[in-house]
Amino acid sequence: MVIVDDMEGPFTTGARIMAKRVFGGIRRSPVIVPIALVMILYLNGTGGAAPADLHWSEDPGSHCKFVAPTSLTSGPTFWIGACVDGKASGEGMLRRRDGDRPGPAFFGRMKDGVPQIGVVDLTEGYRAGSFSNGDIGGGAEPDPQKRIDAFRIATEAARSVSAKYAGENNAGSAHLYEELAKTLELQTD
């Protein structure tokens, strides 16, 4: 073992080399830390593509792809809204159909085919909040502001559905979704 005595004190050659490796890398940390953080977020599914364990569906008419919240249950589901690169995007509605009858619906915002935030309109009431664990408003009770945001976005989504039907000269459906938008808007008071 060789002991080197310099102005910083006595260190073994091995300790000096180890210190250089450890502390020499600190100068690179302003570059390494952000890259490592991005990789961690990406690998955990909060960045980049949607997690692979989501169940993808397709609108039978438009062939637009999406992930439906699990509270809509399974069955033919239709998307009314923008379809960017083959995936539901922006504000709109996912509506499950039970034969010739409308089933539950999600009104809200989609990104790359995955729900972000909104409201699921079920016969027993509303589920509101962000998309997590495969559903809207799943898990813990959303904070009050998140719930208000979900209803505001759902209101805009219902209004965009109403406008689509009005543009198709379907006055009955346009009126139905405008009234639903008013009901959703009342939930924010």
N, C-alpha and C positions, 0 to 999 in steps of 0.2 A: 504494500500500500504506500503510495507516494503522497506526502502532504506538501501542498504548495502554499507558501505564505506570501500573500500579497497585501495590498492596501485594504482589501475588504475582509481580511481575516483568513484563518486557515480552513481549507476545504480539500477533500480528497478529489482526485481527478474525476472519479465517477460521479461524485456529488455535483461537481461543477458542470459536467456534461448534462446530467439530469436537470439541473437548475436551468441551463440554457434551453433545453428542450421544452420544459414546462413554461418558463417565463418568456421565452422567445416567441411562443405562439400567441401570447397575449396581444402583441402588436397587430396580429391578424384578426383578432376577435371582432372589430367593427365590421368586417366583411363576413366572417364565418357565422356569427350569431344570427343575423337576419336570414341568411340562407338556411341555416338549421331550423329556424322557426317556421319558415315557409314550408320546408319539407315535412316537419311534424304536423302542421295543419293540413297539408295535402294528404298525407298518409292516413290521417284520422277522419277524412271525409268532409272537412269543413272548407276545403278549397278544392278547386279542380272539378272533376266530374262527380256525378252523383254516386253514392255508394252502390255497390253491385247487388246488395241484398234487397233492393227495392223491387216490387212487383210492377213491371211495365205493362200498360194496356195501350190499346189503339182505338181511336174513334172509327167505328165501322164505315162511316161515309167519307170522311176527309183523310183517313189513315194517319192523322196526327197522333204522335205518341205522348204518353203522360203516365204519371204515377197518381193513382187515385187514393185519397185518404181512406184508411181501412173502415172508417165509420160509414162510408157509402155502401159497404158490403160488395160482394161480387155480382156481376151481371153486366149486360151491355151498357157502356158508359160513353157519353158523347161530350165533346169539348166545343164550346162556343167562345171563340176568341182567336187571337193571332196564333199562327203556327210558323215558327221560325226554325229553319233547318230541320223540319219534320217533327218538331217538338212544341208542345203547348207553351206559349210565352205571353207574359203580360197579364192584364186583368181580364177575367172572363168567368165562365161557369162550366163545371163538370156536372153533368146530370145523368144519373142512372135511370134506366127505363125498365119497368116491370111490365113486359108485354106492351100494351098500348097506353099504359098509365105511367106518368112521371113518378120517379122514385126520389130518394134524397138527392140533395145537390150541394156542391161546394161552390161558393162565390168568393173569389179572391185573386191573389197574384201567383202566377206560375213563373218559374225560371228554368229554362232548359228541360221542360217537362215535369219538373218537381214542384209541388206546392210550396210556397214560402210562408204566406200568412193569409188568413181569411176566416170564413165562417162556413160550417157545415149545417145546412137546414134539414133537420130530422123531424119526423112527426111528433116526437116528444120534446122538441126544443132545439136550441142552438148549441153548437160546440164552436168556440172562438179562440183564436190564438195563432201561434206559429206552428209550423209543421215539425214534429219530432216523433221519433219512435213509430213512424208509419202513419201518424194521424194528426189531425188539427186539434190543438188544445189537449193533446195527450199528456199524461203525467201530472205534474203539480199544477195547481190553479195559477193561470197567468196573472202577471201583475196588472193592475187596473189600466195603465196606459197601453199595454200591449193589447188588452181586450178592446179598448176604444179604437186603437189603430186597426185591429182586425175588422171591426164593424164598419169603419169608414172605408176601408179598401173594398169590403164586400158590397157596400152601398154603391161605390163607383163601378164595380164589376156588374151588378144587377142593372145599373143604368146603361152600361155599354151593351148588355144583352138586349135591353129594351130598344136601344137605338138600332141594333142590327135587325131586329124584327120589324121596326118601323120602316127601315130602308127596304125591306122585302114586302112592304104593304100588308103586313100581318098585324093589323091594329089590335086584335084580341090579345096576342102574346106580348106585343109592345106595352099595352096597358097593364097586363098582369105583372110584368117585370118592373115597370115603373112603380106600381103600388108596392111590390115587394121591396124595392129600393127605399121607399118611404118608411116601411116597417123596420128595415135594418137600420136606417138612420136614427129612428127613435130610440134604438138600443144604446146609443152613445150619450143620451141625456142623463 
